Amino acid sequence: MTTNTAPVKWAQRKDSLYVTIPLADVKDHSIDVNPSKLTFTGSSGGQLYNVELEFVSIFLFGAFTVVCTTILSNCCLLNLTIVQRD
């Protein structure tokens, strides 16, 4: 099975990063968050998707320590909120 790059939308505030992965009915997903990157894999519509976001290149306020991650999932997308500590 071919792996596709998952679409990603993101926004940031000084103390947090918001990530949206707009895939419908995601199954068998795996999300790993650490101080340097976020990795997502999952399937939707019979297709396999993955994406890796390196925080060093997108986080404008410098390096951070992950305090907590909230993951909300519904039929149309995954929402992640990553809170940082300076």
N, C-alpha and C positions, 0 to 999 in steps of 0.2 A: 504494500500500500504506500502511495506517495504521501509525503508529509508536506503540508502547506504552512506558510507563515500566518499566524493568527493576526487579525487586525487589532490594533491597540490605539486607544485614545488615552492621553494622560494630562494631568494638570498638577500644579504644585503650589503649595503655600510654604511659608518659612519653616513650619514644623511638621509638614505632612506631604505625602504624595498620593494622588488619586489616580487609579488605573482602571480603565474599562476595557473589557474584551467582549465586543459585540458578536457573540456566536449563539445561535439558537440551540436549545436543548443539549447543552454540553454533557457528555457522559465520560466516565472514567478519567476525570481530570486530576491533575497533580500540579500543585503550586508550591514552589519553594522560594522563600524570601530570606535573604541574608543581607548584611550591610553593603555588599558590593553589587548584588544583582537579584533580579526576580526571574524565575524560570517557570513557564507554563507549558503543559502538554494536555491534550484532551481531544475528544472526537465530537464532531457535530455533523449531522446529515450524512453519515457514512464516510466522512473524510477525517483524516488525522491532522491536527494542528499543533504547532509549537511556536514559542517565542521566548527570547531571552533579552531582558533589558538590563544593561549595565548602568548602575546608578551614577558612576563616576562621570559618564558622558552626558547624562540628562539632568542630574540634580544640580541646580544652579547655586545652591547655598552651601556647597561643600560636602565633605564626608559626614556620615551620621551613623548612629546606632539605632537599630530597629527596636522600638519599645513595644509596639503591638501592631498586629495586622488584622483587619476585619475583612471578611470575604462574604459578600452577599450574592446569591445566585437566584435567577428566575428563569423563565422560559426563553428569554431573549438575550441575556448578557450576564457577565460576571463583573461585579464591582469590587475593587480592592481599595482599602484605605490603609496606608502605611504611615504610622506616626513615628516621628524621629525625636531623638534627644541629642542636643548639641554636645 
